[in-house]
Amino acid sequence: MKNQIILWLSSLIIVFLIGYVKNVTSKDYPITGTFGIEGKKVSYKLDKLSFDKTSYKNIIISDSEGVEGKLVWIKNQIQYETEFQKIERGLSGEIPELEPGQQIKYKIILTYLDKIFEIPEKDYVTLTFWGYIPSPVNIINFILLYGGLLMSVRCGLELFNNNKNLKKYIVIVCIFFITLTILIHPLYNSYKFGAINKKIPNILELLEPFYLVIMLLWVIGAVIIFNKKYVSIVTIFISSTTILLYFLL
């Protein structure tokens, strides 16, 4: 029992670290920061992806009452400006939504008395718009992806438990990734690409190639392992390959 608890906790920690490293090293990770104005904090976040239902909303959190600003954004080489509106403890500005897949470049310009703060200072951030994805679809997609990763890691660690539950865990992994690849992620992408009730999406838009490869790896691996051939080698290979492919997503 103690050994099982250690293996499950180890799996959870490994998957948490994998998810954290993946997110913070992603090219789509938001630009965030905090700086001070006369001893008071001003915090900002510039997103690189927008899944908002209507317009993209940017919020500045500020303890200083005198901070004002605007969003400067470029679409089709034409520059636009949107003034920030004061809200409780900060500012809020909006950029009208675009069609899924379209991009703009934008930055934040804040002013305080005679001081001007450009964020980023010498460049713009690229923002890509995608369709709004309902929370239930997002949550199920998340659970299946990270549940599959968790069980993949757990299969690898089951080698330290003499593979007692390996076959059961492999069946669970296959269920997770088959459901994710064939059912849920295509639905997720249908919303992402704005296809619901509007158009019939391309099959290549619906299916995620990396998920498809991971699913096939586990199905083929399950057949080999259930035939009791190269159990340890195959398990280590597909578990580590799954993690590698996740980082390539």
N, C-alpha and C positions, 0 to 999 in steps of 0.2 A: 504493500500500500504506500509506504513511504517513498519507494522508488518511483511509483506512478506519479505521485504528487510532484516530485522533483522534475521528472521528465515533462509534465504538463506545464509547470511554471517556467521551465527553461524554454519550452516552445513559445509560450506567450511573450516572454522577454525578447526572444530572438525576432519574432514577428513584429513586435512593437518597434524594435531598433531598425529593422528592415524598412518598415513603413515610414519612420521618422527620417531616416537618411534619404530615402527615395523622395520624400516631399521637399525637404530643405535643399536638396541638390537639383531639383527639377528646374528646367528653364522657365517653367510657368509659375514658379513660386513668387508670391507678391514681394514687392520692395517695401520694406517697412523701416521706420526709424522714429527717434524721438530727439528733439533738441530743446534748448531752453531760451526763453525770451524774458529777460529781467527776472531770472530765478523761477519762472513758471514754465511747466512742460507743455510742449506741443507735439502730438503724435500723429503720424500719417501712415497710410497704406495705399500703395498703387498696385491695383490688381492687373494681371495680365490676361485673365479670362473672365468673361461675364456670362453668367447663366440667368441673369435677372429676368423677371417676367415682363417688365416694361423697359424703363430706362436704366442705365448703369448709374448707381449712386455711390458717390465717394464722400466719406466722412472724415473730418479732421477733429481730433479731440484736443481741446485747448483749455488750460486754466486761466488764460489771459483774455480779458474782455475786449481788448483793443485790436485783436488780430482779425484781418479781413483777407479776402483772396478771391481767386478765380481758377477755373479749369481752362486750360488752353489746349485745344485739340485740332488735329489736322486730318481731314478726310478728302481724298482725291486732290491733294496738293492745295486745298483751300483751308485757311486757318479760321477757327471759330473760337468763341470765348463764352463761358458760362460762369456767371457770378455765384460765389458761395452765399448761401443763406444762413443766417445765424440760427442755431438750435441750442438746446440746453447743453452746456459744457462743450461748445464747439461750433463747427460749420458743416454744412451739407451742400453738395453740388451734384448735378445730374447731367448725363450725356445721353441724348436720345438713342434708343436701341437701333441696331442695324440687323440685316439679314444674317442668319447663321453662317459663320465662316468669314464674314467681312471684318476688316481690321481698321483701326485708327491709331494714330500716335498722339499721346497726350502727356501733359505735365501739370504740376500744381505751382501756382505763384501766390505766395502769401505776403502780405504787407503789414507792418506794424510801425506807426509813425512814419519816419523817413527811411525805414529799413525794408529791403525787398529780399525774399527768400524764394529761390527757384528750386523745385524738386522734380526730377534731378537737375543738377545745376547746368550742365552743358549738353543735355540730350533729352530725348523723349522716350516714354515707355510705350511699347506696342500692346494694344488691347484687342483681343479677338472676341467677337460676340458669338455666342451659341444659344440654341433654343432653351427655353425653360424646362427643367426636368422635375416632375413632381417628386415630393419627398419620399413617398413609398417606394418608387422605382429607384431613387438614389440609395435609400437605406438597404433595400434587398440586394442591389448591385454590390454595395460595400460589404454586406455580410457574406455574400457568396465568394467574393474575391478574397477577403482576408480570412474567411473561414477555410477556404481552399488552401491558402498559404499556410495557415496554422496547422492544418492536417498534413500538409506536405512536409513541414518541418518535423511534425510529430512522427511521421512514418520513418524519417531518417533517424530520429533518436530512438525509435523502437528497437533498433539494433542492439542498444544497451539493455534491452529487456528480453533478449533472446527471441525477438520477433513473435512473441506470444499473441499479440493482437494485430499484427501487421496486415493480415488479409482484411480484417474488419475495417481498419483505418483506410486502406486503399479503396475499398468500396465507397466509403464516405467521401474521399477526395474526388473520385470519379463522378459521384452524384453532384457535388458542388460545382465542378468545372463544366460538366455537361449542361447542367441547368443554366449556369452563367453564360456559357458560349452560345448555346442554341436558342435560349428563351429570353433571359433577362437583359443581357447586354445589347442584343439587337433592338429590344424595346427602348433601352436607354439611348442608343444611338438614333433611333427614330425621333425621339424628342430633341436630342442634341442638334440634329440636322434640320429640325423644323419640318419633318415629313408628315407628322400626324395630321390627318384630314386635309393635307395639301398636295402631296405627291407620293409616288411610289419610289422609294429610295433604291439605289443600286445595291446589289447584294454585297459588294465590296465595302460599302459604307456601313452596312449593318454588322457584318462579322469582323471581329478584331482578330487579325492573323496570329498575334502572339497567344491569345486565349485558345485559338484553334489548335496551335502547335502543342500548348500545354495539355489540352484535353486529350489529344491523340497520344501524347507521351504516356499519360497515366493509363489510358485504356490499353495500349500495347504493353506497357509495363505490368499491368494487372494480369493480363493473359500469361505473360512469361512467369511472373511470380506464382500465380496459382498452379502452374505446371511444375513448380519447385525447381526452377532453373536459375542459377546465378542470382539468387535472392538478394544477397547483401550488395553486390555490385550494381544490380539494376536499381535497387531502392536508393542507394546513394546517388547514382547518376541522375535519375529523374527528379529527385528532391532538390539537388543542387542546380540542375538545369532550369527547374521551375523558378527558383529564386533569381537566377541570372536573367531569364526572360522577363521577369517582372521588372527588373531594373532597366531593361531595354524598352519598356512600354512608353 
